[in-house]
Amino acid sequence: MANFVTVSNGLVTREASTSSGLPPLTMSGDPWLDVSALNPRPVVGDHTANEGATFTLNHTTLSAAQAAKIAELRDAAANHIKNLGFLSGSPARVFPSQPKDQENIFAAFTAASIDNEPTNVYSLWSGEPGSTNRVQQATDWAMYEYDLEALKLIAHACRAHVNDAQEELNVECQAVLAATTVAAVNAVVWSSPPT
C-alpha cells in the first residue's frame, strides 16, 4: 500500500509499505500515479502543520483516505498489468506484460501485418502455463514462434489484459470517490480481473 504522507512546496510524496506485497514504485517511474489528477484534491483542512512549509496529511479525513486508497488501487492495477502476464493462443501460453513485452508483442504483430505472409513466423518470449495460468519456474520461459493469425490473438489478449485492469481500476476509484466515510473508502479493495 502506498500512502500520501507529506506536502511540501505543493508536491505530494508518498511512502511505500511492503505489507501489500506489491513492488515499491517511485513517483518518477510510476505512470499510474499523477497526483495532480486526484479528485478531490487534499484541502487545507486535511493537513496538520509540521515544521516550516511541510505539512503532514491527516489520514483520518475523507479526502486523505480517498487519495491514499486511489494510490493503493493504482499500484494494484499496475501490478496486475505489468507483473501478472496473460494467457493466449492454442496451445495456450503465458505472455509477460511489462511495457517492453507489450512493445515486442505489438511490434511483432505490426511486422506480420505489414509482411502479410501467412507462413512467416515471429518469435516472442512466452511460457507454458502451470495450474494457475502462470509460468511456474524461470526455466519454463522460452522463445516460441507465432504466425500472423496467432499474433492477432496474442495482441488482442494483451490489449484485453490492460483494458480489464483499467476498467476495474475505474470502477473501484469511482466507488472510492462516491464514499462518504473513511470506513467506506477503506472497504474498497482491488479485485483482480480474471486472467
Secondary structure by P-SEA (a helix, b strand, c coil): ccccccccccbbbbbbbccccccccccccccccccccccccccccccccccccbbbbccccaaaaaaaaaaaaaaaaaaaaccccccccccbbbbbbcaaaaaaaaaaaaaaaaaccccbbbbbbbbbbcccccccccccbbbbbbcaaaaaaaaaaaaaaaaaaaaaaaaaaaaaaacccaaaaaabbbbbccc
